[in-house]
Amino acid sequence: MNILNKIIEDKNLVWDNSLNNQTKKFQNDLAQESINELLNEKNNLSKTTIENFPILQKEILKLKNEFLINGCGFLIINHTSFKDFTEDEMVEIFRIISLGFGELLIQNIKNEKLVIITDEGKSMMTGGRYHQTKEGGSFHTDSPQWDKVPDFVGLLCVNPAKLGGTSKYVSAYTLHNEILKSESNFLSVLYANFHFDKRGEFKDGESATTFKPIFEFENNELKFRYLRDYIDAGQKKVNSPLSTQQNDILNKLDEIIHNEDFSVSYDLKQFDMTFFNNKRIIHGRVGFEDYIESDQKRLMIRSWIQDEL
């Protein structure tokens, strides 16, 4: 298949904001049998893994295949499944459920497999990483500066923001189709390599950037990696700022990504979990206003997952 000239028709891959009205395609309640397994081990959650919960393990594998691989690409596990658990217990349950999707990856040079997402008063403009800010609008895939990106991303909502912070999801297949329809000559540029700034997360002797394309098509699958600020910074870091053509093309890409006609919006509630396919789901959020009290501030826990299949 020459995807550079092919409009994709599969409705599980290509969707728009009408998916907002089809919540069964991305929302799910865990079965009571799975919840009962967790309740039975409530006092030992920190000492368990997914193998200790055979019913839950089977259900998560089904959800992975139904939603993340063969479905729309993202999933929200409703908070109502977890009404009998505390915040500390939920972090462990999130770890366990994440393991049901695959192997947890180390996310930074601190060797953390679960990372806190909260506003640390930083800014993308001054070198901060997106998850350390309260900024919105930077639609992206996670860890585009890695040579091998995570297959899936998980987020546990511990505390929602006081105002804003709405999650956004966009299909890379929809994006590809829209570019092909309007500016087909742009696609070849997006299949060429760009420098992604590693944001200081590299060891001595390693390159400060990763040189990879935004779009790839391998094994009959479209793959997408993107975070505009990382590309702008990465190109400057190697003394090769974006050309006028590249800048115009990325601006057009951003315009389509941010078009509300193509995105699903969802306000994560306390103890909601979301998981998504990081190869084909572009995600982001709107900016948010936070609480003053530290124990009420917007707080998410993130996992990066490698598919074991």
C-alpha positions, -999 to 999 in steps of 0.1 A, spaced: 0 0 0 13 34 -9 -1 53 21 12 86 7 -16 84 -18 -42 64 1 -72 76 21 -78 52 50 -114 43 55 -113 20 87 -136 37 112 -117 22 141 -85 40 129 -101 72 114 -126 91 136 -135 127 144 -153 146 172 -185 126 166 -168 99 187 -177 122 217 -212 109 213 -202 72 211 -186 67 246 -190 29 245 -162 30 219 -137 43 245 -152 40 280 -154 9 301 -163 -3 336 -143 -31 351 -162 -63 357 -172 -69 393 -153 -101 394 -121 -82 386 -129 -56 413 -135 -84 438 -100 -98 431 -85 -64 440 -107 -61 471 -96 -95 483 -59 -84 482 -66 -49 494 -41 -51 522 -13 -66 500 -16 -46 468 20 -33 470 33 -69 470 13 -81 440 16 -80 402 -10 -86 375 -4 -124 377 -20 -124 412 -53 -114 396 -61 -139 368 -96 -126 361 -84 -90 360 -54 -100 338 -77 -117 313 -100 -86 312 -72 -62 307 -58 -83 278 -93 -82 262 -95 -44 267 -61 -39 252 -70 -58 221 -105 -44 218 -97 -7 224 -60 0 220 -51 -23 192 -82 -30 172 -104 -1 184 -102 36 184 -68 36 201 -77 49 236 -96 37 266 -110 53 298 -116 29 328 -143 46 348 -136 58 383 -169 42 395 -150 9 394 -128 21 423 -152 36 448 -139 13 476 -102 22 474 -80 49 489 -56 71 469 -26 51 479 -44 19 470 -53 34 436 -17 40 428 -9 4 433 -40 -7 413 -29 16 385 6 -1 385 -11 -36 385 -35 -27 357 -6 -11 337 13 -44 339 -17 -60 323 -10 -40 291 27 -49 290 61 -42 305 65 -9 325 93 12 311 118 34 330 108 69 321 138 90 331 174 90 344 159 86 379 148 51 368 112 58 377 85 36 362 56 57 376 59 94 372 40 122 388 24 147 364 17 180 382 24 217 377 59 225 390 58 261 380 79 254 349 73 265 313 80 248 279 94 281 267 123 279 293 131 242 288 105 226 311 89 194 301 52 194 293 42 173 323 58 198 347 37 227 335 0 238 336 2 248 299 -22 233 273 -23 230 236 9 210 230 -7 180 213 19 153 211 29 116 215 49 107 246 86 104 245 91 113 208 127 121 217 133 83 224 146 61 197 120 35 206 89 51 220 65 35 244 37 14 228 11 25 253 7 53 278 -14 51 310 -26 80 332 -43 78 366 -62 109 377 -55 113 414 -68 149 415 -84 168 386 -77 205 382 -98 233 398 -107 245 363 -96 232 328 -72 204 321 -96 187 297 -79 157 280 -78 157 242 -73 127 218 -67 129 180 -62 100 156 -30 100 136 -48 83 108 -74 111 107 -45 136 106 -28 118 78 -61 117 58 -67 154 63 -32 163 51 -35 141 21 -68 158 12 -56 194 16 -18 194 13 -7 161 -1 27 174 -11 35 180 26 35 143 35 69 135 20 84 161 43 67 147 73 81 113 64 117 128 65 137 130 97 136 158 123 157 164 154 138 159 187 154 176 217 160 151 245 154 178 271 186 170 290 176 134 294 208 118 280 241 104 293 276 116 286 287 108 251 251 105 238 235 128 212 214 156 227 187 149 200 170 119 183 168 121 145 135 105 134 105 111 111 71 123 123 52 98 101 63 62 94 45 33 78 57 -1 88 42 -36 89 10 -21 75 7 3 104 9 41 105 32 54 133 34 90 145 58 108 168 54 145 176 60 173 201 64 206 183 85 223 210 109 194 210 114 196 173 119 234 173 144 231 201 161 200 186 167 216 152 182 247 169 204 225 191 221 210 161 224 245 145 199 236 118 167 256 125 136 246 107 135 259 71 107 281 60 91 251 42 94 229 72 80 255 95 50 261 72 43 224 70 45 219 108 22 250 113 -3 233 89 1 201 109 -6 219 141 -36 236 126 -52 203 117 -43 187 151 -59 216 170 -91 216 149 -119 207 173 -137 188 145 -111 160 148 -106 156 185 -124 139 214 -125 158 247 -129 142 281 -127 156 317 -109 129 337 -125 125 372 -108 114 403 -96 77 399 -104 76 362 -77 58 343 -69 64 306 -47 42 284 -38 49 248 -18 37 218 12 60 217 19 51 181 -13 64 167 -31 86 193 -21 123 196 -30 136 230 -30 168 249 -50 189 273 -63 224 277 -45 247 301 -57 246 337 -62 266 369 -50 248 400 -60 248 436 -38 267 461 -39 238 486 -10 214 478 -31 183 486 -58 193 461 -35 203 431 -40 185 398 -21 153 400 -18 124 375 4 93 376 18 82 343 30 48 331 49 41 299 43 5 286 59 -18 261 36 -43 245 48 -78 252 29 -94 224 
